[in-house]
């Protein structure tokens, strides 16, 4: 059985880092893993998407539209843009952060209101989190992505993977402590939600 995960965000949110940590963890666990990345003007706040497929045997990194098991959206508008990729009964993990695209910043378009409510109407299994606030509470807004990784790891029931070790391998030592705390917050958040 192959699992399909789609991660979407905006350049600078750490989407690719989370994808790499997740893929490394899955490989260590013995899964066949295929990953593909698309950077659309990632350096300038454009869309970033990563497709990860894993299982006993995976032949292609591309996910068929409508076959995503878990969609992880690091930003609300990106979540709305890709929500139709989810399979029926799929799970959406969405960060409530709003990062305004260029047309909104220059005033030619407005950021949609009630976006989260509209998304939740479409997707029954929605886990929404204000990762920015949680990261700010830790004193480091950049760790939002690792909070999201913690939620994802718990949603996938992959607790046997050494996530802390992978965080240490993929990040500089000076930020280990705050990122480990961020991961634990994300993992515990979903456990609390499930109880």
Secondary structure, 3 states (H helix, E strand, C coil): CCEEEEEEEECCCCHHHHHHHHHHHHHHCCCEEEEEEEECCHHHCCEEEEEEEEECCCCCCCCCCCCEEEEEECCHHHHHHHHHHEEEEEEEEEECCCCCCHHHHCCCCCCCCCHHHHHHHHCCEEEEECHHHHHHHCCCHHHHHHHHHHHHHHHCCCCCCCHHHHHHHHCCHHHHHHHHHHHHHHHHHHHHHHC
